[in-house]
Amino acid sequence: MPVCFAPNGRELEIRKVGADDKTKKHLREIGISEGGKITLVSSDGGNVIVIVKESRLCLDRNLAAKILVA
């Protein structure tokens, strides 16, 4: 399921990042890569707030929809 539809506050494993190579590289640099852990804080409005490696990140909803978790 996309991270923007995940339950709030639960740590999930990133299964797939469905983006172009440039975007995938940027996401890897900030800690979002397949096999990593991510926690959804909020998905209200147009942005999604997640916790990755003890840091809070704000992602565009379209980008967050491309990050699949389980």
PQR file of N, CA, C, O and H, with PARSE charges and radii, in Angstrom:
ATOM      1  N   MET A   1       0.846  -1.174   0.000 -0.4000 1.5000
ATOM      2  CA  MET A   1       0.000   0.000   0.000 -0.0000 2.0000
ATOM      3  C   MET A   1       0.893   1.239   0.000  0.5500 1.7000
ATOM      4  O   MET A   1       1.991   1.206   0.557 -0.5500 1.4000
ATOM      5  N   PRO A   2       0.447   2.306  -0.604 -0.5600 1.5000
ATOM      6  CA  PRO A   2       1.220   3.557  -0.579  0.2800 2.0000
ATOM      7  C   PRO A   2       1.313   4.108   0.843  0.5500 1.7000
ATOM      8  O   PRO A   2       0.380   3.964   1.633 -0.5500 1.4000
ATOM      9  N   VAL A   3       2.439   4.737   1.163 -0.4000 1.5000
ATOM     10  CA  VAL A   3       2.652   5.240   2.518 -0.0000 2.0000
ATOM     11  C   VAL A   3       1.592   6.271   2.911  0.5500 1.7000
ATOM     12  O   VAL A   3       1.274   6.396   4.094 -0.5500 1.4000
ATOM     13  H   VAL A   3       3.197   4.854   0.522  0.4000 1.0000
ATOM     14  N   CYS A   4       1.041   7.007   1.952 -0.4000 1.5000
ATOM     15  CA  CYS A   4       0.041   8.030   2.295 -0.0000 2.0000
ATOM     16  C   CYS A   4      -1.269   7.415   2.791  0.5500 1.7000
ATOM     17  O   CYS A   4      -2.095   8.123   3.367 -0.5500 1.4000
ATOM     18  H   CYS A   4       1.300   6.906   0.991  0.4000 1.0000
ATOM     19  N   PHE A   5      -1.478   6.107   2.577 -0.4000 1.5000
ATOM     20  CA  PHE A   5      -2.685   5.425   3.055 -0.0000 2.0000
ATOM     21  C   PHE A   5      -2.408   4.508   4.234  0.5500 1.7000
ATOM     22  O   PHE A   5      -3.311   3.811   4.697 -0.5500 1.4000
ATOM     23  H   PHE A   5      -0.807   5.532   2.109  0.4000 1.0000
ATOM     24  N   ALA A   6      -1.185   4.496   4.725 -0.4000 1.5000
ATOM     25  CA  ALA A   6      -0.806   3.643   5.855 -0.0000 2.0000
ATOM     26  C   ALA A   6      -1.399   4.193   7.154  0.5500 1.7000
ATOM     27  O   ALA A   6      -1.751   5.370   7.228 -0.5500 1.4000
ATOM     28  H   ALA A   6      -0.451   5.063   4.349  0.4000 1.0000
ATOM     29  N   PRO A   7      -1.508   3.342   8.175 -0.5600 1.5000
ATOM     30  CA  PRO A   7      -2.000   3.835   9.464  0.2800 2.0000
ATOM     31  C   PRO A   7      -0.970   4.747  10.130  0.5500 1.7000
ATOM     32  O   PRO A   7       0.234   4.496  10.061 -0.5500 1.4000
ATOM     33  N   ASN A   8      -1.451   5.792  10.765 -0.4000 1.5000
ATOM     34  CA  ASN A   8      -0.565   6.745  11.456 -0.0000 2.0000
ATOM     35  C   ASN A   8       0.138   6.076  12.625  0.5500 1.7000
ATOM     36  O   ASN A   8      -0.452   5.263  13.336 -0.5500 1.4000
ATOM     37  H   ASN A   8      -2.428   5.995  10.821  0.4000 1.0000
ATOM     38  N   GLY A   9       1.411   6.429  12.817 -0.4000 1.5000
ATOM     39  CA  GLY A   9       2.151   6.021  13.993 -0.0000 2.0000
ATOM     40  C   GLY A   9       2.721   4.619  13.979  0.5500 1.7000
ATOM     41  O   GLY A   9       3.339   4.207  14.961 -0.5500 1.4000
ATOM     42  H   GLY A   9       1.890   7.090  12.239  0.4000 1.0000
ATOM     43  N   ARG A  10       2.538   3.873  12.906 -0.4000 1.5000
ATOM     44  CA  ARG A  10       3.051   2.508  12.851 -0.0000 2.0000
ATOM     45  C   ARG A  10       4.274   2.438  11.941  0.5500 1.7000
ATOM     46  O   ARG A  10       4.232   2.917  10.808 -0.5500 1.4000
ATOM     47  H   ARG A  10       2.036   4.208  12.109  0.4000 1.0000
ATOM     48  N   GLU A  11       5.352   1.850  12.425 -0.4000 1.5000
ATOM     49  CA  GLU A  11       6.564   1.715  11.616 -0.0000 2.0000
ATOM     50  C   GLU A  11       6.343   0.623  10.573  0.5500 1.7000
ATOM     51  O   GLU A  11       5.907  -0.482  10.894 -0.5500 1.4000
ATOM     52  H   GLU A  11       5.387   1.461  13.345  0.4000 1.0000
ATOM     53  N   LEU A  12       6.651   0.951   9.324 -0.4000 1.5000
ATOM     54  CA  LEU A  12       6.452   0.022   8.214 -0.0000 2.0000
ATOM     55  C   LEU A  12       7.730  -0.110   7.408  0.5500 1.7000
ATOM     56  O   LEU A  12       8.597   0.763   7.442 -0.5500 1.4000
ATOM     57  H   LEU A  12       7.005   1.849   9.063  0.4000 1.0000
ATOM     58  N   GLU A  13       7.832  -1.211   6.683 -0.4000 1.5000
ATOM     59  CA  GLU A  13       8.997  -1.435   5.819 -0.0000 2.0000
ATOM     60  C   GLU A  13       8.688  -0.952   4.410  0.5500 1.7000
ATOM     61  O   GLU A  13       7.611  -1.210   3.874 -0.5500 1.4000
ATOM     62  H   GLU A  13       7.127  -1.920   6.655  0.4000 1.0000
ATOM     63  N   ILE A  14       9.641  -0.254   3.823 -0.4000 1.5000
ATOM     64  CA  ILE A  14       9.489   0.217   2.447 -0.0000 2.0000
ATOM     65  C   ILE A  14       9.760  -0.963   1.526  0.5500 1.7000
ATOM     66  O   ILE A  14      10.837  -1.557   1.564 -0.5500 1.4000
ATOM     67  H   ILE A  14      10.517  -0.044   4.258  0.4000 1.0000
ATOM     68  N   ARG A  15       8.772  -1.298   0.695 -0.4000 1.5000
ATOM     69  CA  ARG A  15       8.893  -2.433  -0.217 -0.0000 2.0000
ATOM     70  C   ARG A  15       9.360  -2.019  -1.606  0.5500 1.7000
ATOM     71  O   ARG A  15      10.152  -2.723  -2.233 -0.5500 1.4000
ATOM     72  H   ARG A  15       7.897  -0.815   0.664  0.4000 1.0000
ATOM     73  N   LYS A  16       8.869  -0.872  -2.090 -0.4000 1.5000
ATOM     74  CA  LYS A  16       9.216  -0.434  -3.440 -0.0000 2.0000
ATOM     75  C   LYS A  16       9.077   1.073  -3.545  0.5500 1.7000
ATOM     76  O   LYS A  16       8.175   1.668  -2.955 -0.5500 1.4000
ATOM     77  H   LYS A  16       8.225  -0.300  -1.580  0.4000 1.0000
ATOM     78  N   VAL A  17       9.978   1.686  -4.301 -0.4000 1.5000
ATOM     79  CA  VAL A  17       9.889   3.111  -4.607 -0.0000 2.0000
ATOM     80  C   VAL A  17       9.717   3.216  -6.115  0.5500 1.7000
ATOM     81  O   VAL A  17      10.648   2.955  -6.877 -0.5500 1.4000
ATOM     82  H   VAL A  17      10.711   1.202  -4.781  0.4000 1.0000
ATOM     83  N   GLY A  18       8.519   3.598  -6.535 -0.4000 1.5000
ATOM     84  CA  GLY A  18       8.198   3.652  -7.960 -0.0000 2.0000
ATOM     85  C   GLY A  18       8.343   5.058  -8.512  0.5500 1.7000
ATOM     86  O   GLY A  18       7.352   5.749  -8.750 -0.5500 1.4000
ATOM     87  H   GLY A  18       7.763   3.810  -5.916  0.4000 1.0000
ATOM     88  N   ALA A  19       9.578   5.472  -8.713 -0.4000 1.5000
ATOM     89  CA  ALA A  19       9.839   6.819  -9.225 -0.0000 2.0000
ATOM     90  C   ALA A  19      10.959   6.723 -10.257  0.5500 1.7000
ATOM     91  O   ALA A  19      11.559   5.664 -10.441 -0.5500 1.4000
ATOM     92  H   ALA A  19      10.383   4.911  -8.520  0.4000 1.0000
ATOM     93  N   ASP A  20      11.232   7.835 -10.925 -0.4000 1.5000
ATOM     94  CA  ASP A  20      12.322   7.839 -11.899 -0.0000 2.0000
ATOM     95  C   ASP A  20      13.659   7.751 -11.166  0.5500 1.7000
ATOM     96  O   ASP A  20      13.720   7.943  -9.952 -0.5500 1.4000
ATOM     97  H   ASP A  20      10.744   8.695 -10.776  0.4000 1.0000
ATOM     98  N   ASP A  21      14.727   7.462 -11.906 -0.4000 1.5000
ATOM     99  CA  ASP A  21      16.041   7.227 -11.296 -0.0000 2.0000
ATOM    100  C   ASP A  21      16.553   8.422 -10.501  0.5500 1.7000
ATOM    101  O   ASP A  21      17.128   8.250  -9.426 -0.5500 1.4000
ATOM    102  H   ASP A  21      14.677   7.307 -12.893  0.4000 1.0000
ATOM    103  N   LYS A  22      16.352   9.624 -11.016 -0.4000 1.5000
ATOM    104  CA  LYS A  22      16.830  10.827 -10.323 -0.0000 2.0000
ATOM    105  C   LYS A  22      16.118  10.991  -8.978  0.5500 1.7000
ATOM    106  O   LYS A  22      16.748  11.315  -7.972 -0.5500 1.4000
ATOM    107  H   LYS A  22      15.885   9.764 -11.890  0.4000 1.0000
ATOM    108  N   THR A  23      14.810  10.767  -8.967 -0.4000 1.5000
ATOM    109  CA  THR A  23      14.034  10.888  -7.731 -0.0000 2.0000
ATOM    110  C   THR A  23      14.408   9.785  -6.750  0.5500 1.7000
ATOM    111  O   THR A  23      14.535  10.038  -5.552 -0.5500 1.4000
ATOM    112  H   THR A  23      14.298  10.504  -9.784  0.4000 1.0000
ATOM    113  N   LYS A  24      14.588   8.558  -7.248 -0.4000 1.5000
ATOM    114  CA  LYS A  24      14.996   7.448  -6.377 -0.0000 2.0000
ATOM    115  C   LYS A  24      16.338   7.752  -5.716  0.5500 1.7000
ATOM    116  O   LYS A  24      16.520   7.487  -4.527 -0.5500 1.4000
ATOM    117  H   LYS A  24      14.485   8.352  -8.221  0.4000 1.0000
ATOM    118  N   LYS A  25      17.270   8.303  -6.477 -0.4000 1.5000
ATOM    119  CA  LYS A  25      18.583   8.638  -5.934 -0.0000 2.0000
ATOM    120  C   LYS A  25      18.450   9.664  -4.817  0.5500 1.7000
ATOM    121  O   LYS A  25      19.073   9.523  -3.765 -0.5500 1.4000
ATOM    122  H   LYS A  25      17.122   8.519  -7.442  0.4000 1.0000
ATOM    123  N   HIS A  26      17.638  10.698  -5.041 -0.4000 1.5000
ATOM    124  CA  HIS A  26      17.426  11.723  -4.012 -0.0000 2.0000
ATOM    125  C   HIS A  26      16.788  11.111  -2.764  0.5500 1.7000
ATOM    126  O   HIS A  26      17.208  11.406  -1.645 -0.5500 1.4000
ATOM    127  H   HIS A  26      17.131  10.812  -5.896  0.4000 1.0000
ATOM    128  N   LEU A  27      15.781  10.264  -2.952 -0.4000 1.5000
ATOM    129  CA  LEU A  27      15.122   9.636  -1.811 -0.0000 2.0000
ATOM    130  C   LEU A  27      16.093   8.749  -1.031  0.5500 1.7000
ATOM    131  O   LEU A  27      16.060   8.732   0.199 -0.5500 1.4000
ATOM    132  H   LEU A  27      15.440  10.025  -3.861  0.4000 1.0000
ATOM    133  N   ARG A  28      16.951   8.014  -1.732 -0.4000 1.5000
ATOM    134  CA  ARG A  28      17.964   7.194  -1.049 -0.0000 2.0000
ATOM    135  C   ARG A  28      18.885   8.061  -0.198  0.5500 1.7000
ATOM    136  O   ARG A  28      19.267   7.677   0.907 -0.5500 1.4000
ATOM    137  H   ARG A  28      16.977   8.027  -2.732  0.4000 1.0000
ATOM    138  N   GLU A  29      19.237   9.233  -0.721 -0.4000 1.5000
ATOM    139  CA  GLU A  29      20.133  10.130   0.010 -0.0000 2.0000
ATOM    140  C   GLU A  29      19.512  10.648   1.306  0.5500 1.7000
ATOM    141  O   GLU A  29      20.232  10.971   2.251 -0.5500 1.4000
ATOM    142  H   GLU A  29      18.926   9.545  -1.618  0.4000 1.0000
ATOM    143  N   ILE A  30      18.189  10.729   1.358 -0.4000 1.5000
ATOM    144  CA  ILE A  30      17.532  11.188   2.587 -0.0000 2.0000
ATOM    145  C   ILE A  30      17.007  10.026   3.427  0.5500 1.7000
ATOM    146  O   ILE A  30      16.294  10.238   4.407 -0.5500 1.4000
ATOM    147  H   ILE A  30      17.605  10.467   0.590  0.4000 1.0000
ATOM    148  N   GLY A  31      17.364   8.783   3.038 -0.4000 1.5000
ATOM    149  CA  GLY A  31      17.045   7.619   3.862 -0.0000 2.0000
ATOM    150  C   GLY A  31      15.843   6.818   3.445  0.5500 1.7000
ATOM    151  O   GLY A  31      15.459   5.888   4.154 -0.5500 1.4000
ATOM    152  H   GLY A  31      17.944   8.610   2.241  0.4000 1.0000
ATOM    153  N   ILE A  32      15.234   7.136   2.330 -0.4000 1.5000
ATOM    154  CA  ILE A  32      14.063   6.393   1.865 -0.0000 2.0000
ATOM    155  C   ILE A  32      14.515   5.452   0.755  0.5500 1.7000
ATOM    156  O   ILE A  32      14.755   5.873  -0.376 -0.5500 1.4000
ATOM    157  H   ILE A  32      15.546   7.892   1.754  0.4000 1.0000
ATOM    158  N   SER A  33      14.627   4.163   1.100 -0.4000 1.5000
ATOM    159  CA  SER A  33      15.022   3.163   0.116 -0.0000 2.0000
ATOM    160  C   SER A  33      14.360   1.836   0.466  0.5500 1.7000
ATOM    161  O   SER A  33      13.911   1.633   1.594 -0.5500 1.4000
ATOM    162  H   SER A  33      14.432   3.820   2.019  0.4000 1.0000
ATOM    163  N   GLU A  34      14.303   0.942  -0.503 -0.4000 1.5000
ATOM    164  CA  GLU A  34      13.676  -0.356  -0.299 -0.0000 2.0000
ATOM    165  C   GLU A  34      14.364  -1.094   0.842  0.5500 1.7000
ATOM    166  O   GLU A  34      15.591  -1.155   0.912 -0.5500 1.4000
ATOM    167  H   GLU A  34      14.667   1.107  -1.420  0.4000 1.0000
ATOM    168  N   GLY A  35      13.550  -1.654   1.734 -0.4000 1.5000
ATOM    169  CA  GLY A  35      14.075  -2.353   2.901 -0.0000 2.0000
ATOM    170  C   GLY A  35      14.193  -1.478   4.130  0.5500 1.7000
ATOM    171  O   GLY A  35      14.359  -1.989   5.238 -0.5500 1.4000
ATOM    172  H   GLY A  35      12.553  -1.605   1.677  0.4000 1.0000
ATOM    173  N   GLY A  36      14.109  -0.159   3.957 -0.4000 1.5000
ATOM    174  CA  GLY A  36      14.190   0.771   5.077 -0.0000 2.0000
ATOM    175  C   GLY A  36      12.888   0.858   5.851  0.5500 1.7000
ATOM    176  O   GLY A  36      11.874   0.298   5.434 -0.5500 1.4000
ATOM    177  H   GLY A  36      13.974   0.257   3.057  0.4000 1.0000
ATOM    178  N   LYS A  37      12.913   1.545   6.954 -0.4000 1.5000
ATOM    179  CA  LYS A  37      11.734   1.727   7.808 -0.0000 2.0000
ATOM    180  C   LYS A  37      11.221   3.156   7.680  0.5500 1.7000
ATOM    181  O   LYS A  37      12.001   4.097   7.535 -0.5500 1.4000
ATOM    182  H   LYS A  37      13.737   2.000   7.292  0.4000 1.0000
ATOM    183  N   ILE A  38       9.896   3.309   7.736 -0.4000 1.5000
ATOM    184  CA  ILE A  38       9.255   4.616   7.631 -0.0000 2.0000
ATOM    185  C   ILE A  38       8.005   4.608   8.505  0.5500 1.7000
ATOM    186  O   ILE A  38       7.328   3.586   8.612 -0.5500 1.4000
ATOM    187  H   ILE A  38       9.262   2.544   7.854  0.4000 1.0000
ATOM    188  N   THR A  39       7.701   5.730   9.122 -0.4000 1.5000
ATOM    189  CA  THR A  39       6.509   5.865   9.961 -0.0000 2.0000
ATOM    190  C   THR A  39       5.704   7.064   9.480  0.5500 1.7000
ATOM    191  O   THR A  39       6.241   8.165   9.357 -0.5500 1.4000
ATOM    192  H   THR A  39       8.251   6.560   9.035  0.4000 1.0000
ATOM    193  N   LEU A  40       4.433   6.860   9.209 -0.4000 1.5000
ATOM    194  CA  LEU A  40       3.546   7.947   8.796 -0.0000 2.0000
ATOM    195  C   LEU A  40       3.099   8.727  10.023  0.5500 1.7000
ATOM    196  O   LEU A  40       2.576   8.150  10.976 -0.5500 1.4000
ATOM    197  H   LEU A  40       3.997   5.966   9.309  0.4000 1.0000
ATOM    198  N   VAL A  41       3.305  10.035   9.999 -0.4000 1.5000
ATOM    199  CA  VAL A  41       2.867  10.901  11.085 -0.0000 2.0000
ATOM    200  C   VAL A  41       1.518  11.517  10.736  0.5500 1.7000
ATOM    201  O   VAL A  41       0.596  11.507  11.552 -0.5500 1.4000
ATOM    202  H   VAL A  41       3.731  10.504   9.225  0.4000 1.0000
ATOM    203  N   SER A  42       1.404  12.054   9.522 -0.4000 1.5000
ATOM    204  CA  SER A  42       0.180  12.736   9.109 -0.0000 2.0000
ATOM    205  C   SER A  42       0.054  12.704   7.591  0.5500 1.7000
ATOM    206  O   SER A  42       1.041  12.818   6.865 -0.5500 1.4000
ATOM    207  H   SER A  42       2.153  12.062   8.859  0.4000 1.0000
ATOM    208  N   SER A  43      -1.184  12.547   7.129 -0.4000 1.5000
ATOM    209  CA  SER A  43      -1.428  12.609   5.687 -0.0000 2.0000
ATOM    210  C   SER A  43      -2.596  13.543   5.382  0.5500 1.7000
ATOM    211  O   SER A  43      -3.279  13.379   4.372 -0.5500 1.4000
ATOM    212  H   SER A  43      -1.986  12.455   7.718  0.4000 1.0000
ATOM    213  N   ASP A  44      -2.820  14.508   6.245 -0.4000 1.5000
ATOM    214  CA  ASP A  44      -3.892  15.481   6.040 -0.0000 2.0000
ATOM    215  C   ASP A  44      -3.470  16.516   5.012  0.5500 1.7000
ATOM    216  O   ASP A  44      -2.297  16.878   4.932 -0.5500 1.4000
ATOM    217  H   ASP A  44      -2.265  14.641   7.066  0.4000 1.0000
ATOM    218  N   GLY A  45      -4.414  16.985   4.237 -0.4000 1.5000
ATOM    219  CA  GLY A  45      -4.108  18.027   3.259 -0.0000 2.0000
ATOM    220  C   GLY A  45      -3.328  17.490   2.080  0.5500 1.7000
ATOM    221  O   GLY A  45      -3.473  16.324   1.714 -0.5500 1.4000
ATOM    222  H   GLY A  45      -5.368  16.691   4.302  0.4000 1.0000
ATOM    223  N   GLY A  46      -2.501  18.333   1.482 -0.4000 1.5000
ATOM    224  CA  GLY A  46      -1.774  17.960   0.281 -0.0000 2.0000
ATOM    225  C   GLY A  46      -0.433  17.318   0.534  0.5500 1.7000
ATOM    226  O   GLY A  46       0.154  16.750  -0.387 -0.5500 1.4000
ATOM    227  H   GLY A  46      -2.383  19.281   1.779  0.4000 1.0000
ATOM    228  N   ASN A  47       0.075  17.389   1.753 -0.4000 1.5000
ATOM    229  CA  ASN A  47       1.398  16.848   2.046 -0.0000 2.0000
ATOM    230  C   ASN A  47       1.314  15.682   3.014  0.5500 1.7000
ATOM    231  O   ASN A  47       0.321  15.498   3.717 -0.5500 1.4000
ATOM    232  H   ASN A  47      -0.401  17.851   2.501  0.4000 1.0000
ATOM    233  N   VAL A  48       2.387  14.899   3.031 -0.4000 1.5000
ATOM    234  CA  VAL A  48       2.479  13.736   3.911 -0.0000 2.0000
ATOM    235  C   VAL A  48       3.733  13.924   4.772  0.5500 1.7000
ATOM    236  O   VAL A  48       4.808  14.221   4.251 -0.5500 1.4000
ATOM    237  H   VAL A  48       3.194  15.048   2.459  0.4000 1.0000
ATOM    238  N   ILE A  49       3.591  13.753   6.076 -0.4000 1.5000
ATOM    239  CA  ILE A  49       4.724  13.875   6.989 -0.0000 2.0000
ATOM    240  C   ILE A  49       5.082  12.479   7.476  0.5500 1.7000
ATOM    241  O   ILE A  49       4.231  11.739   7.968 -0.5500 1.4000
ATOM    242  H   ILE A  49       2.717  13.512   6.499  0.4000 1.0000
ATOM    243  N   VAL A  50       6.373  12.129   7.328 -0.4000 1.5000
ATOM    244  CA  VAL A  50       6.852  10.810   7.723 -0.0000 2.0000
ATOM    245  C   VAL A  50       8.092  10.960   8.602  0.5500 1.7000
ATOM    246  O   VAL A  50       8.750  12.000   8.610 -0.5500 1.4000
ATOM    247  H   VAL A  50       7.065  12.730   6.928  0.4000 1.0000
ATOM    248  N   ILE A  51       8.390   9.894   9.340 -0.4000 1.5000
ATOM    249  CA  ILE A  51       9.626   9.826  10.108 -0.0000 2.0000
ATOM    250  C   ILE A  51      10.499   8.771   9.457  0.5500 1.7000
ATOM    251  O   ILE A  51      10.083   7.629   9.262 -0.5500 1.4000
ATOM    252  H   ILE A  51       7.855   9.049   9.333  0.4000 1.0000
ATOM    253  N   VAL A  52      11.725   9.177   9.122 -0.4000 1.5000
ATOM    254  CA  VAL A  52      12.719   8.278   8.536 -0.0000 2.0000
ATOM    255  C   VAL A  52      14.017   8.492   9.303  0.5500 1.7000
ATOM    256  O   VAL A  52      14.553   9.600   9.333 -0.5500 1.4000
ATOM    257  H   VAL A  52      12.063  10.105   9.280  0.4000 1.0000
ATOM    258  N   LYS A  53      14.514   7.431   9.920 -0.4000 1.5000
ATOM    259  CA  LYS A  53      15.772   7.506  10.675 -0.0000 2.0000
ATOM    260  C   LYS A  53      15.795   8.685  11.641  0.5500 1.7000
ATOM    261  O   LYS A  53      16.737   9.477  11.633 -0.5500 1.4000
ATOM    262  H   LYS A  53      14.078   6.532   9.895  0.4000 1.0000
ATOM    263  N   GLU A  54      14.769   8.804  12.468 -0.4000 1.5000
ATOM    264  CA  GLU A  54      14.648   9.823  13.515 -0.0000 2.0000
ATOM    265  C   GLU A  54      14.528  11.254  12.991  0.5500 1.7000
ATOM    266  O   GLU A  54      14.719  12.204  13.750 -0.5500 1.4000
ATOM    267  H   GLU A  54      14.003   8.161  12.475  0.4000 1.0000
ATOM    268  N   SER A  55      14.216  11.418  11.710 -0.4000 1.5000
ATOM    269  CA  SER A  55      14.001  12.750  11.132 -0.0000 2.0000
ATOM    270  C   SER A  55      12.602  12.826  10.542  0.5500 1.7000
ATOM    271  O   SER A  55      12.102  11.859   9.968 -0.5500 1.4000
ATOM    272  H   SER A  55      14.061  10.646  11.094  0.4000 1.0000
ATOM    273  N   ARG A  56      11.980  13.985  10.692 -0.4000 1.5000
ATOM    274  CA  ARG A  56      10.674  14.205  10.075 -0.0000 2.0000
ATOM    275  C   ARG A  56      10.865  14.808   8.694  0.5500 1.7000
ATOM    276  O   ARG A  56      11.639  15.748   8.512 -0.5500 1.4000
ATOM    277  H   ARG A  56      12.387  14.771  11.158  0.4000 1.0000
ATOM    278  N   LEU A  57      10.150  14.256   7.728 -0.4000 1.5000
ATOM    279  CA  LEU A  57      10.209  14.745   6.355 -0.0000 2.0000
ATOM    280  C   LEU A  57       8.804  15.032   5.861  0.5500 1.7000
ATOM    281  O   LEU A  57       7.861  14.318   6.200 -0.5500 1.4000
ATOM    282  H   LEU A  57       9.521  13.492   7.876  0.4000 1.0000
ATOM    283  N   CYS A  58       8.668  16.067   5.070 -0.4000 1.5000
ATOM    284  CA  CYS A  58       7.400  16.400   4.448 -0.0000 2.0000
ATOM    285  C   CYS A  58       7.513  16.054   2.964  0.5500 1.7000
ATOM    286  O   CYS A  58       8.405  16.544   2.273 -0.5500 1.4000
ATOM    287  H   CYS A  58       9.435  16.647   4.794  0.4000 1.0000
ATOM    288  N   LEU A  59       6.607  15.211   2.484 -0.4000 1.5000
ATOM    289  CA  LEU A  59       6.618  14.770   1.092 -0.0000 2.0000
ATOM    290  C   LEU A  59       5.340  15.212   0.395  0.5500 1.7000
ATOM    291  O   LEU A  59       4.275  15.278   1.010 -0.5500 1.4000
ATOM    292  H   LEU A  59       5.882  14.813   3.046  0.4000 1.0000
ATOM    293  N   ASP A  60       5.453  15.509  -0.873 -0.4000 1.5000
ATOM    294  CA  ASP A  60       4.289  15.774  -1.708 -0.0000 2.0000
ATOM    295  C   ASP A  60       3.449  14.497  -1.774  0.5500 1.7000
ATOM    296  O   ASP A  60       4.002  13.399  -1.837 -0.5500 1.4000
ATOM    297  H   ASP A  60       6.318  15.456  -1.373  0.4000 1.0000
ATOM    298  N   ARG A  61       2.134  14.628  -1.761 -0.4000 1.5000
ATOM    299  CA  ARG A  61       1.248  13.466  -1.769 -0.0000 2.0000
ATOM    300  C   ARG A  61       1.487  12.577  -2.991  0.5500 1.7000
ATOM    301  O   ARG A  61       1.413  11.352  -2.884 -0.5500 1.4000
ATOM    302  H   ARG A  61       1.685  15.520  -1.710  0.4000 1.0000
ATOM    303  N   ASN A  62       1.773  13.180  -4.156 -0.4000 1.5000
ATOM    304  CA  ASN A  62       2.022  12.386  -5.367 -0.0000 2.0000
ATOM    305  C   ASN A  62       3.277  11.527  -5.205  0.5500 1.7000
ATOM    306  O   ASN A  62       3.298  10.373  -5.631 -0.5500 1.4000
ATOM    307  H   ASN A  62       1.833  14.174  -4.243  0.4000 1.0000
ATOM    308  N   LEU A  63       4.305  12.078  -4.603 -0.4000 1.5000
ATOM    309  CA  LEU A  63       5.530  11.326  -4.374 -0.0000 2.0000
ATOM    310  C   LEU A  63       5.292  10.244  -3.322  0.5500 1.7000
ATOM    311  O   LEU A  63       5.749   9.113  -3.484 -0.5500 1.4000
ATOM    312  H   LEU A  63       4.289  13.016  -4.257  0.4000 1.0000
ATOM    313  N   ALA A  64       4.594  10.576  -2.270 -0.4000 1.5000
ATOM    314  CA  ALA A  64       4.312   9.604  -1.197 -0.0000 2.0000
ATOM    315  C   ALA A  64       3.500   8.434  -1.727  0.5500 1.7000
ATOM    316  O   ALA A  64       3.633   7.321  -1.217 -0.5500 1.4000
ATOM    317  H   ALA A  64       4.222  11.495  -2.139  0.4000 1.0000
ATOM    318  N   ALA A  65       2.668   8.651  -2.730 -0.4000 1.5000
ATOM    319  CA  ALA A  65       1.872   7.577  -3.306 -0.0000 2.0000
ATOM    320  C   ALA A  65       2.744   6.573  -4.060  0.5500 1.7000
ATOM    321  O   ALA A  65       2.310   5.450  -4.316 -0.5500 1.4000
ATOM    322  H   ALA A  65       2.560   9.555  -3.144  0.4000 1.0000
ATOM    323  N   LYS A  66       3.967   6.964  -4.416 -0.4000 1.5000
ATOM    324  CA  LYS A  66       4.878   6.078  -5.139 -0.0000 2.0000
ATOM    325  C   LYS A  66       5.758   5.252  -4.216  0.5500 1.7000
ATOM    326  O   LYS A  66       6.514   4.397  -4.676 -0.5500 1.4000
ATOM    327  H   LYS A  66       4.320   7.877  -4.208  0.4000 1.0000
ATOM    328  N   ILE A  67       5.662   5.506  -2.897 -0.4000 1.5000
ATOM    329  CA  ILE A  67       6.447   4.754  -1.912 -0.0000 2.0000
ATOM    330  C   ILE A  67       5.522   3.693  -1.320  0.5500 1.7000
ATOM    331  O   ILE A  67       4.607   3.998  -0.555 -0.5500 1.4000
ATOM    332  H   ILE A  67       5.047   6.201  -2.523  0.4000 1.0000
ATOM    333  N   LEU A  68       5.785   2.437  -1.694 -0.4000 1.5000
ATOM    334  CA  LEU A  68       4.927   1.339  -1.247 -0.0000 2.0000
ATOM    335  C   LEU A  68       5.513   0.691  -0.007  0.5500 1.7000
ATOM    336  O   LEU A  68       6.713   0.426   0.061 -0.5500 1.4000
ATOM    337  H   LEU A  68       6.528   2.190  -2.316  0.4000 1.0000
ATOM    338  N   VAL A  69       4.649   0.435   0.984 -0.4000 1.5000
ATOM    339  CA  VAL A  69       5.070  -0.124   2.266 -0.0000 2.0000
ATOM    340  C   VAL A  69       4.245  -1.348   2.634  0.5500 1.7000
ATOM    341  O   VAL A  69       3.183  -1.595   2.064 -0.5500 1.4000
ATOM    342  H   VAL A  69       3.674   0.651   0.929  0.4000 1.0000
ATOM    343  N   ALA A  70       4.745  -2.100   3.583 -0.4000 1.5000
ATOM    344  CA  ALA A  70       4.001  -3.259   4.104 -0.0000 2.0000
ATOM    345  C   ALA A  70       4.242  -3.388   5.594  0.5500 1.7000
ATOM    346  O   ALA A  70       3.708  -4.298   6.228 -0.5500 1.4000
ATOM    347  H   ALA A  70       5.609  -1.901   4.047  0.4000 1.0000
TER
END
